[in-house]
Amino acid sequence: ALHGARIATVLHAAAAAFAIGALAALYLRGIAFEYRAGWDSTFLTAQHVQQWLGLVLGPASALSGLALPDAAQLASLRFSVGPGENAARWIHLYALTIALAVLLPRTALALSAAWQAHRLAQHLPLLLDEPYYQRLLPARDGERRAVQVLPYSYALPPALQPALRAALESGLGPRLDLRLNDSVPLGGEDELATLSLPPSPGAVVVVLFALTATPERETHGAFVQALAARAPAGQQLVVLVDESGFRARFGGADGAARHEQRRTAWRQMLGELGQTPVFVDLSAPDLQVLEADKGLQA
């Protein structure tokens, strides 16, 4: 809203300035050169022109006291019968009309928009419930957000662990107290009872899968369901799918098609469980995309 008000101020002021420039050019050029006023038309008569002039220039004529010609005078101003007349009064009438139709409204609109911009700048509304601010609030308060990562049937290489932190900080915010568990074996959802999960309702539990795995509801899905059932009220569950191994194994046009098919399979399986997967290539994570990913939003 603040940017919109500032842009509106500039645009309204620019329209007024353009009109002033056009009028200034008319008057300055009129000092050294003579403008002639007249008219010609294939279809309009002098009576028609008089009616149109009364509609367009009538208010300026009433305010300035410069009378508009009658039909007989207009007939004599046709270029087909004479050279017209000196255009001074017409320039004055057009200038006053432009002042009424353009300068005054645009100036009023520019002042109104400038006042609105000033008011918004003094009382800038911050929607603190939006995800962007929610990620920043813990850092402002000096808190560290507990994040526990549970790889499932996937041993994350140590070289990719810094990228995992950077990816999570992009989506969840800075100052994360990150803990990476050992990989849970395939079919190990029964071992959840022995896992110590963060007790804080504001904590985040991240399930880490590899895109190289074919998603199975009986294993991967069961693990996500078991975690969701154990999570305290208000605790966030994030499903992260690392694409680095898949991209390294499959390249080219055929690899792109396989990649999208595998993504679709993960989305479909997790969507049936009410979860939205977050896809990330931990060998080269796109942090800007992750910052806007809804799967990382609380």
C-alpha positions, 0 to 999 in steps of 0.5 A: 500500500505504501509503494502504491501510494508513492507511485500514485503520487509520482504518476499524478504529479507527472500528468500535471507536469506534462500538462504544464509543459505543453501549455508553457510550450504554447505560450513561449512559442507564441511570443515569437510565432503567431498561432492562427485559429480556424477550422474546416470539416467535411461533415460539420457545419458552423452550428455543429462546431458552435455546439461542441465548442460550448460543451468543451470550452464553455466553462473556461469561457464563463470563468475568463469572460472570453466570449465564444464566437457565434455561428456566423463568426465561426463560419468566417473562420473556416480556412476555406474562406480565409486565414482564420484569426489570431489564436490568443483567445483560444490558447487562453481558453484551452489553457484554462480548460486544461487547468480545470480538467487536468491540473486541478484534479491531478494536483489534488490526487497527487496531494491526497496520495502523498498524504496517504504515503506519509500516513502509511510511512508513519504507521506502516502496517506489518502483517506479523502473522505472515510466514515471513515475519513468523520466521523472524520473530524468534530471532528478534526475541533471541530464541532458538527454534528446535528442529529435529531431522529424521532421515528415513532409509537415507544416509545424508552425506556429511558434505550435504549437511551444511546445505540442509541447514541453509535450506531449513533456515531459508524456509523456517528462519534463522537461529535454528537449534538443528539436530540430525538423527541417524537414519531410520531403516526402511520399515522402522516406523515401529522404532518411533517409540524409542526416538526422543522428539522435541517436546516444544509445541513450537519445534519442527520435526523434519522427515528427510526422504531421498527422491531416489526412493519410490514412495510407498504408503506402507513404509514412507507413508506409515512413517509420516503418519506415525510421526504426525500422530506423535507430534504435540499440538501445534508442532510443525511436521515438514516432509523434505525430499532430497533430489541431489542423488536422483539428479546425479543419477539421471540427466538429460531430457529423459532424466527430466521426465523421470524427475517429474514423474517421481515428484508426482508420485511423491506428491500424490502419496503424501497428498493422500496423507494431508502433507505437502512435500518440499523438494530440494536439491541439497547439492545446490539448493535454491534458497529463494524458492525454499523461502516461499515454499508453502510446505515449510510454512507453519 
